[in-house]
Amino acid sequence: MDNRTVVVFGESGVGKSSIVNAIAGFRLAKTFNDAENDAIQSQLYDVTLASGVGVHLWDTLGLDRARMVGDSSPDAGEKHLESLVQNPTSGLGDLDLLIFCIRGNRISRSLVNTYNNVKSRAGQVPIALVINGLEKEDDMDRWWTRNERALHERGILCDAHVCVTTLESHSDPKVQARIDISRKLLCELVQSRGQAASSIRSVSVFVVGIHRLV
């Protein structure tokens, strides 16, 4: 069977669990805003894409919440993540993709440090940057156009990127279209092991153009 093993990482509140749910196609993981979400360790979910590809999907503890598992050192989050990168878990095969989730309004020094630390340990495993929270953008890819240079100047050179929103649904048809596009982008990203989701991205531009004409 053609399977993928994927680790989603980032700080608390950036939408890691929402990305898991978007890939799964239904609410599978508890999100940061769920009152009952008191998880203090990474969670493994098995999902199947519409294409039939199986995915072992790790939803990791927020890097800034790793102290909750008993390690209060400044780099506790990175240590927790490193253990997954080096050994996703026996029997699941090699790690295929690391998804680095950030919010569109957060480009901080700690973000750069996190990327550098993970990149130094990832070896040949591709790292994809997922920029979340872009539902207010008419064209979500414009975020990348505005910020690509700043990211590259800071040394964040990922193998792929997608600009998304992981809202579950929205009454505005334009926002709902962005939600649907985002789900397709994320699934294609996982299936392709971090290759550029160019075909879906082209569709997103086409849909945005249609809404502008309406």
Summary of the structure (lengths in Angstrom):
residues: 214
radius of gyration: 16.6
end to end distance: 44.2
largest distance: 54.6
contacts: 658
relative contact order: 0.16
helix: 41%
strand: 17%
